[in-house]
């Protein structure tokens, strides 16, 4: 028998208590593992959903403005050089940046001011596939949500003002369009607009391959949004690339909050489990004072006794780390299915397994420190008194 086998023999001797402590600590580690996997999946799911709930970067041609005043009265700023962008080269440049994989939607726009039934109205040409990725809150009050070539989608306010219903005809720059559907109220500027297929509206206006601005949806948790903006500005000289900072900040705060909450809960669970390990070792020390005194009388040093009791606590922690991570990993599949996180699935990462294993070993050692110090202070005379 040596100092390494004594803790194992003691754990085996108190088998029921050992199994109970390992089970309790394993549940704690399993909870931490499941929460880590869940926070990653929820973070990715939130990124995808929030990025699809509005654009956060705007790419527009650089325009010069002139401040107009007359007779001491300011008349405001007037744009003196309204430009458009070439659709093909602009989209190619945007989708060719280094962080292109962080772009969830690239939605080009062509804007046209016209009159429908003698009433001024704005008509926006959009790529409906990309537009619906950005504006997932759109819903059809009547008719279709995705018009085809030669059709328009009317905002709620525009439809009421122009008395438009699905099937009605409107004339846009001399080209007839049919109303395919009416949007439900969104509470945004979309309510006052008509939306047509991008290329159909370009042809009607005689400006094929031209766009007035591009909305980009990007949410980057692994890199600053400023990097994406800088890459877009470098790829598109002569344009203004603006990040809607408040939108980005609020979305990132939502994702970060979920991850921080999971880490905080995990920390509380681990600390609770560590306290239980410390109490278990304390109980073992109190029960074995005479045994520890005899070991001291037989020549075991204080450091040897300290190591012996520490190994007992660390052994409990290491067993729980292995069982807990296995249980937590497979349990996270069930959790994600219950929370309906779609295609999200846990991913086994050896580095994460090793990090949690090392953290649990360290916490077990720290939890065993007070009772191990207490055991090391026991003097041989205590064992002789007991005899």
C-alpha positions as CSV (number, residue, x, y, z in Angstrom):
1,X,0.0,0.0,0.0
2,X,1.3,3.5,-0.8
3,X,0.0,7.1,-0.6
4,X,-1.6,6.8,-4.0
5,X,-3.7,3.7,-3.2
6,X,-4.9,4.8,0.2
7,X,-7.4,7.4,-1.1
8,X,-8.8,4.9,-3.6
9,X,-9.2,2.2,-0.9
10,X,-11.0,4.7,1.3
11,X,-13.4,5.7,-1.5
12,X,-14.1,2.1,-2.2
13,X,-14.7,1.4,1.5
14,X,-17.3,4.2,1.7
15,X,-18.8,3.1,-1.7
16,X,-22.3,4.4,-1.2
17,X,-21.1,7.9,-0.1
18,X,-18.6,7.9,-2.9
19,X,-21.3,7.1,-5.5
20,X,-23.6,9.7,-4.1
21,X,-21.0,12.4,-4.2
22,X,-19.9,11.5,-7.8
23,X,-23.6,11.5,-8.8
24,X,-24.2,14.9,-7.3
25,X,-21.0,16.4,-8.8
26,X,-21.7,14.7,-12.2
27,X,-25.1,16.4,-12.3
28,X,-23.4,19.7,-11.7
29,X,-20.9,19.1,-14.5
30,X,-23.6,17.8,-16.8
31,X,-25.6,20.9,-16.2
32,X,-22.6,23.1,-17.0
33,X,-21.9,21.1,-20.2
34,X,-25.5,21.2,-21.4
35,X,-25.7,25.0,-20.7
36,X,-22.5,25.6,-22.6
37,X,-23.8,23.7,-25.6
38,X,-27.2,25.3,-25.3
39,X,-25.7,28.9,-25.1
40,X,-23.8,28.3,-28.3
41,X,-26.8,27.0,-30.1
42,X,-29.1,29.8,-28.7
43,X,-26.5,32.4,-29.6
44,X,-26.2,31.1,-33.2
45,X,-30.0,30.9,-33.5
46,X,-30.4,34.4,-32.1
47,X,-27.8,35.7,-34.5
48,X,-29.6,34.2,-37.5
49,X,-33.0,35.4,-36.4
50,X,-31.9,38.9,-35.3
51,X,-29.8,39.4,-38.5
52,X,-33.0,38.6,-40.5
53,X,-35.0,41.2,-38.6
54,X,-33.7,44.3,-40.4
55,X,-30.5,45.5,-42.0
56,X,-27.7,47.0,-40.0
57,X,-25.4,48.3,-42.8
58,X,-26.4,50.7,-45.6
59,X,-24.4,51.1,-48.8
60,X,-25.3,54.2,-50.9
61,X,-23.6,56.3,-53.5
62,X,-21.7,59.3,-52.2
63,X,-23.8,62.4,-52.8
64,X,-22.9,66.1,-52.4
65,X,-25.2,68.4,-50.5
66,X,-25.6,72.1,-50.6
67,X,-26.9,74.2,-47.6
68,X,-29.4,76.7,-49.1
69,X,-30.4,80.0,-47.3
70,X,-31.9,83.1,-48.6
71,X,-32.7,86.4,-46.8
72,X,-31.3,85.1,-43.6
73,X,-33.6,82.1,-43.6
74,X,-32.2,78.6,-43.8
75,X,-33.9,76.5,-46.4
76,X,-32.2,73.2,-45.5
77,X,-29.8,70.9,-47.3
78,X,-30.3,70.0,-50.9
79,X,-28.7,67.0,-52.6
80,X,-27.1,68.3,-55.8
81,X,-25.7,65.1,-57.3
82,X,-28.0,62.1,-56.9
83,X,-26.3,59.0,-58.2
84,X,-26.9,55.4,-58.6
85,X,-24.7,52.3,-58.4
86,X,-24.1,49.5,-61.0
87,X,-26.0,46.5,-59.6
88,X,-23.8,43.8,-60.9
89,X,-20.4,45.2,-59.8
90,X,-21.8,46.5,-56.4
91,X,-23.3,43.1,-55.4
92,X,-20.1,41.3,-56.6
93,X,-18.0,43.6,-54.4
94,X,-20.2,43.2,-51.4
95,X,-20.3,39.4,-51.6
96,X,-16.6,39.2,-52.3
97,X,-15.3,40.7,-49.0
98,X,-13.3,38.7,-46.5
99,X,-16.2,38.4,-44.0
100,X,-18.7,37.4,-46.7
101,X,-19.8,34.4,-44.6
102,X,-21.1,36.9,-42.0
103,X,-23.6,38.5,-44.4
104,X,-27.0,37.0,-44.0
105,X,-28.8,39.1,-46.6
106,X,-27.8,41.6,-49.4
107,X,-30.9,43.5,-50.5
108,X,-30.4,46.0,-53.4
109,X,-33.1,48.8,-53.9
110,X,-34.2,51.0,-56.8
111,X,-36.3,53.9,-55.8
112,X,-38.8,55.7,-58.1
113,X,-41.2,58.6,-57.3
114,X,-44.2,58.5,-59.5
115,X,-47.9,59.2,-59.5
116,X,-50.6,56.6,-59.3
117,X,-54.2,57.9,-59.9
118,X,-52.8,61.4,-59.7
119,X,-51.4,60.8,-56.2
120,X,-47.6,60.9,-55.6
121,X,-46.2,57.6,-54.3
122,X,-42.9,56.0,-53.9
123,X,-42.2,52.7,-55.7
124,X,-39.3,50.6,-54.5
125,X,-37.7,47.9,-56.6
126,X,-36.5,45.0,-54.5
127,X,-35.1,41.5,-54.7
128,X,-38.0,39.8,-52.8
129,X,-35.9,36.7,-51.8
130,X,-33.3,38.9,-50.1
131,X,-35.9,41.5,-48.8
132,X,-37.9,38.9,-47.0
133,X,-34.7,37.7,-45.2
134,X,-34.2,41.2,-43.8
135,X,-37.9,41.9,-43.2
136,X,-39.2,38.7,-41.7
137,X,-41.9,40.8,-40.0
138,X,-43.7,41.4,-43.3
139,X,-47.0,39.6,-43.7
140,X,-49.7,39.8,-46.3
141,X,-53.0,41.3,-45.2
142,X,-54.5,40.1,-48.5
143,X,-53.1,38.5,-51.7
144,X,-49.6,37.3,-52.2
145,X,-46.4,38.4,-50.3
146,X,-44.0,37.7,-53.3
147,X,-45.1,39.4,-56.5
148,X,-43.9,38.2,-59.8
149,X,-42.7,40.2,-62.8
150,X,-45.3,42.9,-63.7
151,X,-46.8,42.9,-60.2
152,X,-46.5,45.1,-57.1
153,X,-47.0,44.7,-53.4
154,X,-48.8,47.7,-51.7
155,X,-48.0,48.9,-48.2
156,X,-51.0,49.2,-45.8
157,X,-51.1,53.0,-45.9
158,X,-50.5,53.3,-49.6
159,X,-53.2,50.7,-50.4
160,X,-55.7,52.7,-48.3
161,X,-54.8,56.0,-49.8
162,X,-54.8,54.8,-53.4
163,X,-57.8,52.4,-52.8
164,X,-55.8,49.4,-54.0
165,X,-56.8,45.8,-53.6
166,X,-55.3,42.6,-55.0
167,X,-56.0,42.5,-58.8
168,X,-56.1,46.2,-59.2
169,X,-54.1,47.9,-62.0
170,X,-51.6,50.7,-61.5
171,X,-49.4,52.6,-64.0
172,X,-45.8,53.1,-63.1
173,X,-43.9,55.3,-65.6
174,X,-46.1,54.2,-68.4
175,X,-45.8,50.5,-67.6
176,X,-48.9,48.7,-66.2
177,X,-48.5,46.7,-63.0
178,X,-51.0,44.5,-61.2
179,X,-51.4,44.6,-57.4
180,X,-50.5,41.1,-56.1
181,X,-51.1,41.7,-52.5
182,X,-51.4,44.2,-49.6
183,X,-48.9,44.3,-46.7
184,X,-50.2,44.3,-43.2
185,X,-49.3,47.3,-41.1
186,X,-45.6,47.3,-40.1
187,X,-45.3,50.7,-38.3
188,X,-42.4,51.7,-40.6
189,X,-42.0,53.7,-43.8
190,X,-42.8,50.5,-45.7
191,X,-46.5,51.2,-45.1
192,X,-46.5,54.2,-47.5
193,X,-44.7,52.5,-50.4
194,X,-45.3,50.2,-53.3
195,X,-42.9,47.4,-53.9
196,X,-42.1,45.9,-57.3
197,X,-39.6,43.4,-58.6
198,X,-36.2,45.1,-58.9
199,X,-35.5,44.3,-62.6
200,X,-39.1,45.0,-63.7
201,X,-39.0,48.5,-62.1
202,X,-35.5,49.1,-63.6
203,X,-36.9,48.3,-67.1
204,X,-40.0,50.5,-66.5
205,X,-37.8,53.4,-65.6
206,X,-35.3,52.7,-68.4
207,X,-32.4,52.3,-65.9
208,X,-31.4,48.7,-66.1
209,X,-28.6,47.4,-63.8
210,X,-28.9,50.5,-61.6
211,X,-29.6,50.6,-57.9
212,X,-29.9,53.5,-55.5
213,X,-28.7,51.8,-52.3
214,X,-28.1,48.4,-50.8
215,X,-29.2,47.2,-47.3
216,X,-26.9,44.6,-45.8
217,X,-27.8,42.4,-42.8
218,X,-24.8,41.2,-40.8
219,X,-24.3,40.2,-37.2
220,X,-20.8,39.3,-36.2
221,X,-20.1,37.9,-32.8
222,X,-16.6,36.8,-33.7
223,X,-15.5,40.1,-35.2
224,X,-16.4,43.8,-34.8
225,X,-19.1,45.1,-37.2
226,X,-16.6,47.9,-37.9
227,X,-14.4,45.4,-39.8
228,X,-17.2,44.5,-42.1
229,X,-18.0,48.2,-42.7
230,X,-14.3,48.9,-43.5
231,X,-14.1,46.0,-45.9
232,X,-17.2,47.2,-47.7
233,X,-15.9,50.7,-47.9
234,X,-12.6,49.4,-49.3
235,X,-14.4,47.3,-51.9
236,X,-16.7,50.1,-52.9
237,X,-14.8,53.3,-53.3
238,X,-17.0,56.3,-54.0
239,X,-19.8,55.0,-51.7
240,X,-21.0,55.8,-48.2
241,X,-21.1,52.7,-46.0
242,X,-22.8,53.3,-42.8
243,X,-23.3,50.9,-39.9
244,X,-26.5,51.4,-37.9
245,X,-24.6,51.3,-34.6
246,X,-27.6,51.2,-32.2
247,X,-29.1,48.3,-34.1
248,X,-25.9,46.4,-34.0
249,X,-25.3,47.2,-30.4
250,X,-28.7,46.1,-29.2
251,X,-28.5,42.8,-31.1
252,X,-25.0,42.0,-29.8
253,X,-26.2,42.8,-26.3
254,X,-29.0,40.3,-26.7
255,X,-26.7,37.5,-27.8
256,X,-24.0,38.3,-25.2
257,X,-26.6,38.4,-22.4
258,X,-27.7,34.8,-23.2
259,X,-24.1,33.6,-23.2
260,X,-23.2,35.5,-20.0
261,X,-26.4,34.2,-18.2
262,X,-25.4,30.6,-19.1
263,X,-21.9,31.1,-17.8
264,X,-23.2,32.6,-14.6
265,X,-25.6,29.8,-13.9
266,X,-22.8,27.3,-14.7
267,X,-20.5,28.9,-12.2
268,X,-23.1,28.8,-9.4
269,X,-23.7,25.1,-10.1
270,X,-20.0,24.2,-10.1
271,X,-19.4,26.2,-6.9
272,X,-22.3,24.4,-5.2
273,X,-20.8,21.0,-6.2
274,X,-17.4,22.0,-5.0
275,X,-18.8,23.0,-1.6
276,X,-20.3,19.5,-1.4
277,X,-16.9,17.9,-2.2
278,X,-15.3,20.0,0.5
279,X,-17.9,18.9,3.0
280,X,-17.4,15.3,2.0
281,X,-13.7,15.4,2.6
282,X,-14.2,17.3,5.9
283,X,-16.5,14.5,7.0
284,X,-13.9,11.9,6.0
285,X,-11.2,13.8,8.0
286,X,-13.4,13.9,11.2
287,X,-14.2,10.2,10.9
288,X,-10.6,9.2,10.4
289,X,-8.7,11.3,12.9
290,X,-7.3,8.3,14.7
291,X,-6.3,6.7,11.4
292,X,-4.6,9.9,10.3
293,X,-2.8,10.1,13.7
294,X,-1.6,6.5,13.3
295,X,-0.2,7.3,9.8
296,X,1.6,10.3,11.3
297,X,3.0,8.1,14.1
298,X,4.2,5.6,11.4
299,X,6.3,8.4,9.8
300,X,4.0,10.0,7.3
301,X,4.8,13.7,7.0
302,X,2.2,16.5,7.1
303,X,2.7,17.0,3.3
304,X,2.0,13.3,2.7
305,X,-1.3,13.5,4.7
306,X,-2.2,16.7,2.9
307,X,-1.6,15.0,-0.5
308,X,-3.6,11.9,0.6
309,X,-6.7,14.0,1.5
310,X,-6.4,16.2,-1.5
311,X,-6.2,13.2,-3.8
312,X,-9.4,11.9,-2.3
313,X,-11.3,15.1,-3.3
314,X,-9.6,15.3,-6.7
315,X,-10.5,11.7,-7.5
316,X,-14.2,12.5,-6.9
317,X,-13.9,15.6,-9.1
318,X,-12.2,13.8,-12.0
319,X,-14.8,10.9,-12.0
320,X,-17.6,13.5,-12.0
321,X,-15.9,15.5,-14.8
322,X,-15.9,12.5,-17.2
323,X,-19.4,11.2,-16.4
324,X,-20.9,14.7,-16.2
325,X,-19.6,15.8,-19.6
326,X,-20.8,12.6,-21.3
327,X,-24.3,13.0,-19.7
328,X,-24.4,16.7,-20.4
329,X,-23.4,16.4,-24.0
330,X,-26.0,13.7,-24.9
331,X,-28.6,15.5,-22.7
332,X,-28.2,18.7,-24.6
333,X,-29.6,17.0,-27.7
334,X,-32.9,16.4,-25.8
335,X,-32.8,20.0,-24.4
336,X,-32.5,21.5,-27.9
337,X,-35.3,19.4,-29.2
338,X,-37.5,20.5,-26.3
339,X,-36.7,24.2,-26.9
340,X,-37.3,23.7,-30.7
341,X,-34.0,25.3,-31.8
342,X,-34.4,23.9,-35.4
343,X,-31.3,22.5,-36.9
344,X,-29.1,23.4,-34.0
345,X,-27.1,20.5,-32.6
346,X,-24.3,20.1,-30.1
347,X,-20.8,19.9,-31.4
348,X,-18.2,17.8,-29.5
349,X,-15.0,19.9,-29.1
350,X,-12.0,18.2,-27.5
351,X,-10.6,21.5,-26.4
352,X,-13.8,22.3,-24.5
353,X,-13.8,18.8,-22.9
354,X,-10.2,19.3,-21.8
355,X,-10.9,22.8,-20.5
356,X,-13.9,21.6,-18.4
357,X,-11.9,18.6,-17.2
358,X,-9.1,20.8,-16.1
359,X,-11.4,23.4,-14.4
360,X,-13.2,20.7,-12.5
361,X,-9.9,19.2,-11.3
362,X,-8.8,22.6,-10.2
363,X,-12.0,23.4,-8.4
364,X,-11.9,19.9,-6.7
365,X,-8.4,20.6,-5.5
366,X,-9.4,24.0,-4.1
367,X,-12.5,22.5,-2.4
368,X,-10.2,19.8,-0.8
369,X,-7.7,22.4,0.4
370,X,-9.3,23.4,3.8
371,X,-10.0,19.8,5.0
372,X,-6.6,18.6,3.7
373,X,-4.9,21.3,5.8
374,X,-7.0,20.3,8.8
375,X,-5.9,16.7,8.4
376,X,-2.3,17.7,8.0
377,X,-2.4,19.4,11.4
378,X,-3.5,16.2,13.3
379,X,-0.7,15.1,15.6
380,X,0.3,11.5,16.3
381,X,-0.5,12.0,20.0
382,X,-4.2,12.2,19.1
383,X,-4.1,8.6,17.8
384,X,-2.4,7.4,21.0
385,X,-5.0,9.1,23.2
386,X,-7.8,7.3,21.2
387,X,-6.0,4.0,21.8
